[in-house]
Amino acid sequence: MNIKETMRNKIGIEPQDLSGAAKTAVDVYQGRVDKLPQLMKEGSQVIQKMSSKLTRTQMIITVGVLAAGLVFAVTRLKGTRMA
């Protein structure tokens, strides 16, 4: 079983879902503020698809990492530094 089949069968997501979210994340990181809503939408769709396969602890960690990433992105886009 290759990685595509594993992602599709065991996790329930398509590789295109992850690559789209990653591309949008790079766009936001590079300063494309207009892509932030799209990133939030794509990221939440990936998490929603994965949620049936994750334990409660894994979901909490995933949401925490996503929240930290969004805080970092917004802080970077505003040009301020977190203390």
C-alpha beads as a LAMMPS data file, in Angstrom:
LAMMPS data file: protein, C-alpha beads

83 atoms
82 bonds

1 atom types
1 bond types

-500.0 500.0 xlo xhi
-500.0 500.0 ylo yhi
-500.0 500.0 zlo zhi

Masses

1 110.0

Atoms # bond

1 1 1 0.000 0.000 0.000
2 1 1 1.516 3.336 -1.022
3 1 1 1.228 6.646 0.818
4 1 1 -1.719 7.872 -1.283
5 1 1 -3.739 4.776 -0.554
6 1 1 -2.833 4.962 3.133
7 1 1 -3.945 8.587 3.377
8 1 1 -7.152 7.899 1.491
9 1 1 -8.107 4.649 3.243
10 1 1 -6.835 5.056 6.790
11 1 1 -6.980 8.808 7.353
12 1 1 -9.749 9.742 4.935
13 1 1 -8.074 12.656 3.182
14 1 1 -6.724 13.167 -0.294
15 1 1 -3.122 14.299 -0.878
16 1 1 -4.537 17.287 -2.793
17 1 1 -6.248 18.458 0.413
18 1 1 -2.933 18.637 2.236
19 1 1 -1.001 20.126 -0.655
20 1 1 -3.644 22.829 -1.157
21 1 1 -3.564 23.760 2.522
22 1 1 0.244 23.788 2.525
23 1 1 0.392 26.021 -0.557
24 1 1 -2.080 28.446 0.992
25 1 1 -0.074 28.427 4.243
26 1 1 3.059 29.385 2.306
27 1 1 1.132 32.198 0.579
28 1 1 -0.014 33.541 3.962
29 1 1 3.506 33.233 5.374
30 1 1 4.807 35.268 2.423
31 1 1 2.396 38.098 3.221
32 1 1 -0.674 37.360 1.105
33 1 1 -3.218 38.459 3.713
34 1 1 -6.107 37.792 1.344
35 1 1 -5.349 34.045 1.558
36 1 1 -5.876 33.789 5.343
37 1 1 -9.630 32.960 5.133
38 1 1 -8.872 30.307 2.513
39 1 1 -6.176 28.834 4.771
40 1 1 -8.583 28.663 7.691
41 1 1 -11.212 26.984 5.486
42 1 1 -8.802 24.416 4.010
43 1 1 -7.170 23.706 7.361
44 1 1 -10.503 23.133 9.058
45 1 1 -11.630 20.821 6.241
46 1 1 -8.496 18.700 6.653
47 1 1 -8.972 18.553 10.428
48 1 1 -12.643 17.679 10.006
49 1 1 -11.787 14.798 7.683
50 1 1 -9.097 13.558 10.068
51 1 1 -11.191 13.961 13.212
52 1 1 -12.891 10.573 12.950
53 1 1 -9.501 8.849 13.008
54 1 1 -7.864 10.877 15.786
55 1 1 -8.116 10.384 19.531
56 1 1 -9.307 13.229 21.721
57 1 1 -5.732 14.038 22.765
58 1 1 -4.545 14.115 19.154
59 1 1 -7.412 16.466 18.248
60 1 1 -6.556 18.831 21.105
61 1 1 -2.899 18.894 20.025
62 1 1 -3.877 19.431 16.367
63 1 1 -6.168 22.343 17.208
64 1 1 -3.482 23.820 19.469
65 1 1 -0.866 23.637 16.735
66 1 1 -3.281 25.194 14.251
67 1 1 -4.115 28.007 16.672
68 1 1 -0.420 28.670 17.347
69 1 1 0.254 28.728 13.608
70 1 1 -2.545 31.231 13.032
71 1 1 -1.281 33.457 15.850
72 1 1 2.195 33.326 14.325
73 1 1 0.831 34.139 10.853
74 1 1 -1.278 37.055 12.042
75 1 1 1.573 38.420 14.152
76 1 1 3.966 38.161 11.240
77 1 1 1.510 39.798 8.877
78 1 1 1.001 42.710 11.247
79 1 1 4.744 43.202 11.460
80 1 1 4.846 42.952 15.240
81 1 1 6.777 40.587 17.416
82 1 1 5.363 38.552 20.275
83 1 1 6.999 39.245 23.610

Bonds

1 1 1 2
2 1 2 3
3 1 3 4
4 1 4 5
5 1 5 6
6 1 6 7
7 1 7 8
8 1 8 9
9 1 9 10
10 1 10 11
11 1 11 12
12 1 12 13
13 1 13 14
14 1 14 15
15 1 15 16
16 1 16 17
17 1 17 18
18 1 18 19
19 1 19 20
20 1 20 21
21 1 21 22
22 1 22 23
23 1 23 24
24 1 24 25
25 1 25 26
26 1 26 27
27 1 27 28
28 1 28 29
29 1 29 30
30 1 30 31
31 1 31 32
32 1 32 33
33 1 33 34
34 1 34 35
35 1 35 36
36 1 36 37
37 1 37 38
38 1 38 39
39 1 39 40
40 1 40 41
41 1 41 42
42 1 42 43
43 1 43 44
44 1 44 45
45 1 45 46
46 1 46 47
47 1 47 48
48 1 48 49
49 1 49 50
50 1 50 51
51 1 51 52
52 1 52 53
53 1 53 54
54 1 54 55
55 1 55 56
56 1 56 57
57 1 57 58
58 1 58 59
59 1 59 60
60 1 60 61
61 1 61 62
62 1 62 63
63 1 63 64
64 1 64 65
65 1 65 66
66 1 66 67
67 1 67 68
68 1 68 69
69 1 69 70
70 1 70 71
71 1 71 72
72 1 72 73
73 1 73 74
74 1 74 75
75 1 75 76
76 1 76 77
77 1 77 78
78 1 78 79
79 1 79 80
80 1 80 81
81 1 81 82
82 1 82 83
